[in-house]
Structures are given as C-alpha cells and as structure tokens.
Amino acid sequence: MILADEAATRALGERLAGLVRPGDVIALSGPLGAGKTALARAVIRALGHQGEVPSPSFAIVQPYEDLDPPVWHVDLYRITGPGDLDELGLDALSDAVLLVEWPERAGESAWPGALHLSLEFAQGAARRLTARVPPSWQNRWPPR
C-alpha cells in the first residue's frame, strides 16, 4: 500500500482506530522518520484524545487510560533487548491496545498475534506500507 503523504498516514490511523479491540497489538516498524509516530498519533487522536501526543522515545511507554479502549503507545528504540520488556509490564495489558514502535527490539516472539505494519520511504513524501496480518485481523485488514 502506498501512503501518498502524511495526510494519507493520518487517514489510515483514523481508520485503524475504528477497528482496534482491547488486546490488539499493532507493531510499527521502519527507519527513523518513516511515519511510525505519525500513524500512532493518528490512532490515538481518532480514539478521542484531545491533548498532546508526544513521542514516547524517552519515556518508552505513554499510556492513554482515558480512551476506550485504553491505549499504550510504546517506543522500544532505547531498550537493549527482550529482557527489558519484563520491567515494562506490557504483558498484563489485555484490556488495552498496544501501539509498539521498534518492535524488533523485543525479539520476534514478543507479540505473535500483532498486526505488523512496516513503513518505508518511497518517492517524495510517500511511504510504502507493508502488512503482516495475523488471523485476528483477517476480517479487519485492510481498513476501509
């Protein structure tokens, strides 16, 4: 899928927000600046968050408990390996949606049921999005 610009990325995030369920994990991969945070931010805003949506790069985890379902925006760029995940307590969040940037830092087996979205630079401001769709998303992907 080609996302022509940041507006298209936001539109995808808005459509995803209408499809997420408690317990969903959306893993966002791609190089720095590819649009991972922009996509996560669009999901969070579309679910009704009115305030700022900062990148969780330094905090690692930014919870949005006021949303329905609650969302935890996670940026694993700064973790050193899968062992660091235990300290974050993410495995106990079955009632929340996890939006995970840099999921590869957690290892391949961290979220086997996640919807994996990978963003890559394309021509100009466009991004190429590829998806690895788990069974739980078969009837929800691609969002319309």
N, C-alpha and C positions, 0 to 999 in steps of 0.2 A: 504494500500500500504506500502511495506517495502522499505526504502531507506537504502541500504547496508552500506553507508559511506558518508563522506562529499562530495565526488565527485558525488555521486548519487543525493545529495541535490542540488548541483550546477547545475547538468544536468536538474533537474526538474525546477529550477529557469529560466534556459535558455529557456526551452520550454514554460514556462508561459509567458516570455517576448514577445514571438511571438504571443501571444493570447490576451494580455491586450488591452483594449479600453479606451478612455477618459471616466471618470466617474466610472470606476471599483474600487471596494474596495476589497482588499484581506486582511482578518483578520487572523493574525498568533498567535496561542495560543500554550502554552506548558511551561514546567518548565524552569528555568534558564539553559542555556547550551544545550537546545534541538535542536537548529539549526534555530530558527526564524530569527535571523540576517543574518546567512549564506544564507538562502533562499532569503531574501530580497536583500541582496548584489548581489547575482547571477542575479536576475531580473534586477537590476539597471545597472550592468556591461553589461549584454546582450543587453540592450537597447542603449548602446554606451557610457556610462560614463567612461572616461579614468582615472580620478583621484581616490583619496582615497574615500572609502565609510565607514565612521565611524558609529558606533552605535549611534543612536540619544538618548541614555538613559539620558544624561544630558541636551541636547538642547531640547528634546522632539520632535521637528519637524526638519527634514533635507530635504529641498527642492532641487530638481534637475530639474530646469526650462529649462535647455538646452536640455533635452531629448524630444523625440517625441513618445508618448505623455509625457508631464511633469509628474514627479513622486514626491510625497511627502512621505518620509519614516518617520513614526510616532512611537514613543515608549511611551506608556501610563503608564509604570510601576510606575512612580513617581506622577501621578495625584491622587488626593484624592477622586474623584467621578465624575459622569457625568456632574456636573455643571462646572467643569474646562474646558470642551470641548468648551464652548462658547468663551472663551478667545483665543482659537487656530485658529478659523476661518475656520475650516475644511469643514463646510457645504457649503462653497462658491466655492468649487473646482471641479465643474462639468466637467472641461476640463482636469483634471489631474487624474492620478492613485494614489490611496492611498494604501500604504502598512502599515498596522497597527499591531504593536506588542502589546500584552497585551490588546486586545480589550475588554475583560471582565471588565476592569476598567471603561469603558464608559457606561456600562449597556447593557442589552440585546437588547434594541430597537435602539441603536445608528446607526447601518448600517444593516437594514433588508435585503437588496439586496446583501450583501457581500458574496464572496466566503470565507467560513471559513475553514481554514486548521489548524489542531491540530497535533503537533509533540510530540511524547512521546519516552522515551528511550526504546530501545529494546535490544537484546543481543549484547554485544560488542559495536562497533561503529555504529551499525544500529539504525535507527529511524523508528517508526511506524507512518505513516501519515494517518489521517482520514479526510475526507472532508464532509462538509455540502454544497451542491451545490444548488444555487438559480436558478430560471428559466433563468436568463440572461446568465448563464454559462452552461446550459444543453447541448448545441452543442459544447462546448469547453472543457469540462472535461470528462474524464481525458486527459491531453495533450499528444500528440503523437510525 
